[in-house]
Amino acid sequence: MKKLFLLVLPILTIFSCSDDDDGASVVLPMPTGESKVYQLNSVADPSISGTATFIENDDNTTTINLQLTGTPDGGMHPAHIHVNSAAEGGPIALTLGTVDGTTGSSTITTGVLDFGDDDASNDEPITYDQLLQYDGYINVHLSASELETIVAQGDIGENELTGEEKVYELGEKDVPGISGTATFSKRINGEALAVLDLTGTIDGAAHPAHIHMNTALESGAIAFTFTPVDGTTGMSVSNLALLDFGDDDDSNDVPFSYDELLAYDGYINVHLGPGDDLATIVAQGDVGQNELTGETVTYSLGELDVPGINGDVIFEERVNGEALATISLVGTIDGATHPAHIHAGSVANAPGDIIFTFNPVDGTTGVSATNVTELDDESDFGYQDVLTVDGYVNVHLGPDADLATIVAQGNVGANVN
């Protein structure tokens, strides 16, 4: 009978170890394989940027590696996680490793928030998963003595941007040459980073800016207050999370998200300055449901009873289906006010009843702008209705007796070939 020999091998378990000061082995945390990378963008120096990599460890700690490019050789750059988004600012939540300018790197491993001090009794435990949901941002500073100068910065956790954004145009208004854009970028938590970027602003000035209710034509009360636009840079950076209605009473604030902005009935005003200068609008643009889609239709308005007055009316579709109507005439009378309407029927069958009233044409500029949402009888009337309406436009010499004198006229909708 054959003998069966069983060879028993010892089971080896491999640990990551290091020796402490007494020569004893210390088991170090091991990565689980989970990691997250956040972008650190340039701030004071456009050549400095990089990443922050969060690595989950098997003992509930997190290793945070910073890696920057463009840092000066020999520089030492303190870094921290702060509370809130970068647009809002906030106190230190965690002291990160100091970035070595020569290598551009730093690293720490931690399982607590230290809130920027050495008092361990204040520390608060935090896991990798909690850091990925944290309401915070990272600042990398120029030096320990120049903490006010930020060389790189990036939102983390719930403040990270999703990549979805919406850009609205801000056209010039009362001050020629000032215009730009408002860009809203969606965050993971549903809030938005709001960046106003204008050209032609006044060096050294601070330009207040707000979202208002309604269309710019209709005007309305303040719904949201941006950080003022820096006239020197033309920039404003704000976090959009609450409607503040233009006051400091937090009890009036209403939660407001990126998605809600896209459907909001509002517009943006950027003002010349505070106080009396609020009346001067340097840039303006509709947002949300009031944004123009790019769809337009133009109808000609020919001269009639007064030679030399003619032009056109342009209807522009809004996202909500309403329309912006702009009458532009040449030859109008300086200082006069010219009433204008859509009448029922065609020019060939005039006169017809008034069904829609435009804002009067300013004789000095020759322009009238009106929001088209309903007929005078309050029935719905939007852009698509304009295309099919059985009507024509009359622009009159003036009110009262002057209504009988038509200065410009033209078919619209179904009556145009």
C-alpha positions in Angstrom: 0.0 0.0 0.0 1.3 3.4 -1.0 1.9 5.9 1.7 0.2 9.3 1.2 2.3 12.2 2.2 0.6 15.6 2.7 2.8 18.5 2.3 1.6 21.4 4.5 2.8 24.8 3.5 2.6 27.7 6.0 0.1 30.4 5.0 1.8 33.7 4.5 0.0 37.0 5.0 1.7 40.0 3.5 1.4 43.4 5.4 2.7 46.8 4.5 5.0 47.5 7.4 7.4 50.1 8.7 9.5 50.2 11.8 8.7 52.7 14.5 11.3 54.2 16.8 11.4 51.1 19.0 12.0 48.8 16.1 8.4 47.3 16.2 6.6 46.7 12.9 3.6 49.1 12.2 0.9 48.0 9.7 0.3 50.9 7.3 -3.1 51.5 5.6 -3.5 49.9 2.2 -5.4 51.5 -0.7 -8.8 49.8 -1.5 -8.5 50.8 -5.2 -11.1 53.6 -4.9 -9.9 57.1 -5.8 -11.3 60.4 -7.0 -9.4 63.2 -8.8 -10.4 66.9 -8.5 -9.1 69.7 -10.7 -7.2 72.6 -9.1 -7.4 75.7 -11.4 -5.1 78.7 -11.7 -6.0 81.8 -9.7 -3.2 84.3 -9.0 -0.7 82.7 -11.5 -2.1 81.4 -14.7 0.9 79.0 -15.1 0.1 77.1 -11.8 -2.6 74.4 -11.9 -3.0 70.7 -11.1 -5.0 68.0 -9.3 -6.0 66.7 -5.9 -6.3 62.9 -5.8 -8.3 61.3 -2.9 -7.4 57.7 -2.3 -9.5 55.4 0.0 -7.6 53.3 2.5 -8.7 50.0 4.2 -8.7 51.6 7.7 -11.2 54.3 6.8 -8.5 56.9 6.3 -7.9 58.9 3.1 -4.7 59.7 1.4 -4.8 63.1 -0.3 -2.1 63.8 -3.0 -1.7 67.3 -4.5 0.2 67.6 -7.8 0.7 71.0 -9.3 2.6 72.2 -12.4 4.3 75.6 -12.7 5.2 76.0 -9.0 8.4 77.9 -8.4 11.5 75.9 -7.6 12.1 76.0 -3.8 8.7 77.4 -3.0 6.6 76.0 -0.1 2.8 76.3 -0.7 0.4 75.6 2.2 -2.9 74.0 1.2 -6.2 73.4 3.0 -9.7 72.1 2.5 -12.2 74.9 3.3 -15.9 74.8 4.2 -18.4 75.8 1.4 -17.8 76.4 -2.3 -14.9 78.5 -3.5 -17.3 81.1 -4.7 -18.7 81.5 -1.1 -15.4 81.1 0.8 -15.2 79.6 4.3 -13.0 78.6 7.2 -10.3 75.8 7.1 -11.7 72.3 7.6 -8.5 70.3 7.0 -4.8 71.2 6.7 -3.3 69.4 3.7 0.3 68.8 3.0 2.5 71.8 2.0 3.2 71.6 -1.7 6.9 71.5 -2.5 7.4 74.0 -5.3 10.3 72.0 -6.7 8.3 68.8 -7.1 4.8 70.4 -7.2 3.6 67.7 -4.8 2.4 67.0 -1.3 0.6 64.1 0.5 -1.1 63.4 3.7 -3.1 60.5 5.1 -5.9 61.4 7.5 -9.2 60.2 9.0 -10.2 63.5 10.7 -10.9 67.1 10.0 -8.6 69.3 12.1 -10.2 72.7 11.4 -6.8 74.3 11.0 -5.6 74.0 14.6 -3.4 71.6 16.7 -6.1 70.9 19.3 -6.9 67.2 18.7 -10.0 67.5 20.9 -11.6 69.6 18.1 -11.0 66.9 15.4 -13.9 65.4 13.7 -13.8 61.9 12.1 -14.4 61.8 8.3 -14.3 58.9 5.9 -13.4 58.8 2.2 -17.1 58.5 1.2 -17.9 61.5 3.4 -15.1 63.6 1.9 -16.6 62.8 -1.6 -19.9 64.3 -0.4 -18.3 67.2 1.6 -19.4 70.8 1.1 -15.8 72.2 0.5 -13.1 73.4 -1.7 -9.3 73.4 -1.8 -7.0 76.4 -1.6 -3.3 76.3 -2.3 -1.5 79.4 -1.1 1.6 81.3 -2.3 3.3 80.9 1.1 2.7 80.7 4.8 3.2 84.5 5.1 1.1 85.2 2.0 -2.0 83.1 2.6 -4.2 85.8 1.0 -2.7 84.9 -2.4 -4.3 81.8 -3.9 -2.2 80.1 -6.6 -4.6 77.2 -7.2 -8.2 76.4 -6.2 -10.8 73.8 -6.8 -14.3 72.7 -5.6 -14.6 69.2 -4.1 -17.3 66.9 -2.9 -20.8 68.0 -3.5 -19.5 71.3 -5.0 -17.8 69.6 -7.9 -19.1 70.7 -11.3 -20.9 68.1 -13.4 -19.8 69.6 -16.8 -23.3 70.8 -17.6 -23.6 74.5 -18.1 -25.8 77.2 -19.6 -24.6 80.5 -21.1 -26.8 83.6 -21.4 -25.9 86.7 -23.4 -25.7 90.1 -21.6 -26.2 92.9 -24.1 -25.2 96.5 -23.7 -27.9 98.8 -22.4 -27.4 102.4 -21.0 -23.6 102.5 -21.3 -22.2 101.7 -24.8 -19.5 99.1 -25.1 -20.3 97.1 -22.0 -21.5 93.5 -22.7 -20.7 89.9 -22.0 -22.1 86.6 -20.7 -23.5 84.9 -17.7 -22.4 81.3 -17.4 -24.1 78.9 -14.9 -22.4 75.6 -14.3 -24.2 72.8 -12.5 -22.8 71.3 -9.3 -23.3 67.7 -8.1 -25.5 69.0 -5.3 -27.8 70.7 -7.9 -26.6 74.2 -7.1 -24.7 76.3 -9.7 -21.5 78.3 -10.1 -22.5 81.6 -11.6 -19.8 83.6 -13.5 -20.5 87.0 -15.1 -17.8 87.9 -17.6 -18.1 91.4 -19.1 -15.9 93.6 -21.4 -15.8 97.3 -21.3 -16.4 97.7 -17.5 -15.0 100.6 -15.6 -11.6 100.1 -14.1 -11.8 100.3 -10.3 -15.6 100.2 -10.2 -17.9 97.7 -8.6 -21.0 96.9 -10.6 -23.9 95.4 -8.7 -25.8 92.6 -10.5 -29.0 90.7 -9.9 -31.5 88.3 -11.3 -34.9 90.0 -11.5 -38.4 88.5 -12.0 -40.1 88.7 -15.4 -38.6 89.6 -18.7 -36.3 92.6 -19.1 -39.1 94.3 -21.0 -41.6 93.9 -18.3 -39.1 94.4 -15.4 -39.5 93.1 -11.9 -38.2 92.8 -8.4 -34.8 91.4 -7.4 -34.8 87.6 -7.0 -31.0 86.9 -6.6 -28.0 89.0 -5.8 -24.7 88.2 -7.5 -21.3 89.2 -6.1 -20.6 92.6 -7.7 -18.8 92.6 -11.0 -15.2 93.8 -10.6 -14.8 96.7 -13.0 -11.1 96.0 -13.4 -11.4 92.4 -14.4 -15.0 92.4 -15.6 -15.7 89.3 -13.5 -18.2 88.2 -10.9 -18.2 84.7 -9.3 -21.2 83.6 -7.1 -22.8 80.4 -5.8 -26.4 80.0 -6.9 -28.3 78.1 -4.2 -31.0 80.4 -2.8 -33.1 83.3 -4.0 -32.5 86.1 -1.5 -34.9 88.7 -3.0 -32.4 91.5 -2.5 -32.4 91.6 1.3 -30.4 90.3 4.2 -33.2 88.5 5.9 -32.3 84.8 5.5 -35.8 83.8 6.6 -37.0 85.0 3.2 -34.6 82.9 1.3 -35.9 80.2 -1.0 -33.9 77.2 -2.3 -33.0 77.6 -6.0 -31.2 75.1 -8.2 -29.5 75.0 -11.6 -32.5 73.2 -13.1 -34.9 75.7 -11.7 -32.8 78.5 -13.2 -33.3 77.0 -16.7 -37.1 77.4 -16.3 -37.1 80.6 -14.4 -39.1 83.7 -15.5 -36.3 86.2 -15.1 -33.6 88.4 -16.4 -30.2 89.8 -15.4 -29.3 93.4 -14.8 -25.8 94.7 -14.2 -25.7 98.2 -12.8 -23.3 101.1 -13.1 -22.9 101.2 -9.4 -24.7 101.2 -6.0 -27.1 104.0 -4.8 -28.3 106.3 -7.5 -26.2 104.5 -10.1 -28.5 101.4 -9.8 -30.8 103.2 -12.2 -28.2 103.0 -14.9 -28.1 99.5 -16.5 -24.7 98.7 -18.1 -25.7 95.1 -19.3 -28.9 93.1 -19.5 -30.2 89.8 -20.6 -33.2 87.4 -20.3 -32.6 84.0 -18.6 -34.5 80.8 -18.1 -37.8 80.5 -19.9 -37.4 84.0 -21.3 -34.3 83.2 -23.3 -34.6 83.6 -27.1 -34.5 80.3 -29.1 -33.1 81.9 -32.3 -36.3 81.4 -34.2 -37.5 84.7 -35.7 -40.0 86.1 -38.3 -39.8 89.6 -39.8 -42.7 91.5 -41.4 -42.3 94.6 -43.5 -44.2 97.8 -42.5 -44.5 100.1 -45.4 -45.2 103.9 -45.4 -48.8 105.0 -45.7 -50.2 108.4 -44.8 -46.9 110.1 -43.8 -44.1 109.8 -46.5 -40.7 108.5 -45.3 -41.8 106.4 -42.3 -41.4 102.7 -42.8 -39.6 99.7 -41.3 -40.4 96.3 -40.0 -41.6 94.3 -37.0 -39.5 91.3 -35.8 -41.0 88.5 -33.6 -38.4 86.4 -31.7 -39.4 83.1 -30.0 -38.7 82.6 -26.3 -38.1 79.2 -24.7 -41.5 79.4 -23.0 -43.3 79.9 -26.4 -43.8 83.6 -25.9 -42.3 86.2 -28.2 -40.2 89.4 -28.1 -41.7 91.9 -30.6 -39.5 94.7 -31.9 -40.8 97.4 -34.2 -38.0 99.4 -35.9 -39.0 102.4 -38.0 -37.1 105.1 -39.8 -38.4 108.6 -40.3 -40.5 108.7 -37.1 -41.0 112.1 -35.4 -38.5 113.1 -32.8 -40.2 113.3 -29.4 -43.4 111.8 -30.6 -45.2 108.6 -29.4 -46.6 106.4 -32.1 -49.2 103.8 -30.9 -49.1 100.4 -32.6 -51.5 97.4 -32.8 -52.2 94.1 -34.5 -55.7 94.4 -36.1 -57.9 91.6 -37.2 -58.0 90.8 -40.9 -55.7 91.9 -43.7 -54.7 95.3 -45.0 -57.0 94.7 -48.0 -60.0 94.4 -45.6 -59.0 97.2 -43.2 -60.1 98.6 -40.9 -60.2 95.6 -38.5 -60.6 95.5 -34.7 -57.6 95.8 -32.5 -56.6 92.4 -31.1 -53.1 93.2 -29.7 -51.5 96.4 -28.4 -47.7 97.0 -28.7 -45.8 99.3 -26.5 -45.8 102.7 -28.4 -43.0 103.4 -30.9 -40.6 106.0 -29.5 -40.4 108.7 -32.2 -36.9 109.6 -31.3 -35.4 106.1 -31.6 -38.0 104.6 -33.9 -38.2 101.5 -31.7 -40.9 99.7 -29.7 -40.2 96.5 -27.8 -43.1 94.3 -26.4 -43.4 90.9 -24.8 -46.1 88.9 -26.6 -47.9 86.4 -24.4 -51.6 87.1 -24.8 -54.1 89.1 -26.9 -55.9 92.2 -25.4 -58.8 89.9 -24.5 -56.3 87.9 -22.4 -56.5 84.8 -24.5 -53.1 83.0 -25.1 -51.0 84.4 -28.0 -47.4 83.3 -28.5 -44.8 83.0 -31.2 -46.5 80.2 -33.0 -49.8 82.1 -33.0 -48.1 85.1 -34.6 -47.2 82.9 -37.6 -50.8 82.0 -38.3 -52.8 85.0 -37.1 -55.2 86.6 -39.5 -54.0 90.1 -38.9 -52.0 93.2 -39.9 -50.0 95.9 -38.0 -50.8 99.6 -37.9 -48.5 102.2 -36.5 -50.3 105.5 -35.9 -49.2 109.1 -35.9 -50.3 109.6 -32.3 -53.0 108.9 -29.8 -56.6 110.2 -29.8 -57.4 112.0 -33.1 -54.0 111.1 -34.6 -55.0 107.4 -34.5 -56.7 108.0 -37.8 -53.4 108.8 -39.5 -51.4 105.6 -40.2 -47.7 106.1 -40.6 -46.7 102.5 -41.3 -48.7 99.3 -42.1 -48.1 95.7 -43.0 -49.7 92.2 -43.1 -48.6 89.6 -40.6 -49.1 85.9 -40.0 -51.5 84.1 -42.4 -51.8 87.2 -44.6 -48.1 87.1 -45.7 -47.3 85.0 -48.8 
